[in-house]
Amino acid sequence: MSLSEHQAASLSAETVVVAAGRPPRERDQPVNPPITLSSTYFGTGPLGDGDRGYGRYSNPTWDPFEEALGQLEGSTLPGLLYASGLAAVSSALSLIPAGGVLVMPSHSYSGSLVMASELAQKGFIELRTVDIADTDAVKEAIAPGGPSGRPAAMLWLESPTNPMLGIADMRALADAAHAAGAIVVTDNTFSTPLVQQPLLLGSDVVLHSVTKYLAGHSDVVLGALVTSSPEIRSELLHHRIIHGGIAGPFEAWLALRGLRTLALRVERSQASAMLLAERLAAHPAIESIRFPGLATDPGHDRARDQMKGFGSIICIQVAATSRLSGADAADKLVQALDLWLPATSLGGVESLIERRRRHTAEPASVPENLVRLSVGIENLEDLWADLEQALKALDG
Ligand SMILES: *Cc1c(COP(=O)(O)O)cnc(C)c1O
């Protein structure tokens, strides 16, 4: 079913998203993999490695997406699909031994932070949160210390972070973590493998909320993990089977359908994000902006070094007006938009916008007036015209 290894190595990612995971080229085979709706499979005698067995162990509808994502992330092994990004986070965190130290960005995705904090509160792990853009601080957090005196067992990377868009020096941090004996997991949701390939930058495991760019149409919730290590992959697969966070076949099918246009979507939304960021940066109603593509952004040089492009998430802080606090101005901006959809999430074809602190789980260090924009694939001038009229409405 998969492209041969030789083919996969020589094809560009823009081709792999279209060509990977096709059924065999045999007369009257469908060109697209079908959806298999079955909770069990025929079989007698002992179950071998290649046997499907039962619907929680495997489903043929998962395979094409898992193969394609593995290839895109530069692994020779297929990825693993999960019921959601957070089911994948749960599986990845299960790699930490009892009492082990987890070093995590203080501005990780809020759900990942909540899960890690709850594990720490119950005494299952020791959690150290750190500014992931501060390489020395991360190295210090990885080193032996804290209540247990232990070094890190796992370094969690997110770069750019959600929602502060901090950029980690991924190679240097992976080296430091490995020197301390830690495993490195990178949440690559914001970048997609087309923009950043964490396994090639030293990470051991890559995580995606497939809900976002990979599926790309805001119509499924799914997650995935990819690793190049057969040992880690079988540990994760065992966790998926026993904890049961498996993908529904229809969602898996939709994710593969979405993946087919990933390269086009990423190209368009990245180009639009760059131009919108430049215009927003020059607008008087914006107090500050984070977008790694801007030459003035603190993460710009690192991002240029380890990413192909700068993604399509922009964060702005809306300036207070004579009558409105920054947070109220941010709310008013979101409400005044006609085209941008006021909704959480990101990475879909439609442009989404939200004030992040509307979520109570968002860390208090995220400013009240911070608005996150996920740039979609609509016409750039239409997106800008809508933002401009809404920013103008803040004066009135
Ligand atoms: C959305 C998201 C998650 C969680 O994924 P779900 O599919 O919502 O469970 C994890 N990490 C990042 C960066 C995300 O944006």
The ligand as an ORCA input file, in Angstrom:
! r2SCAN-3c Opt
* xyz 0 1
  C      -5.407     21.519     19.955
  C      -4.041     21.205     20.430
  C      -3.775     20.061     21.209
  C      -4.878     19.121     21.654
  O      -5.450     18.437     20.587
  P      -6.999     17.949     20.554
  O      -7.099     17.348     19.213
  O      -7.856     19.153     20.788
  O      -7.155     16.957     21.676
  C      -2.470     19.818     21.566
  N      -1.463     20.655     21.222
  C      -1.677     21.762     20.500
  C      -0.532     22.647     20.150
  C      -2.966     22.081     20.087
  O      -3.164     23.199     19.372
*
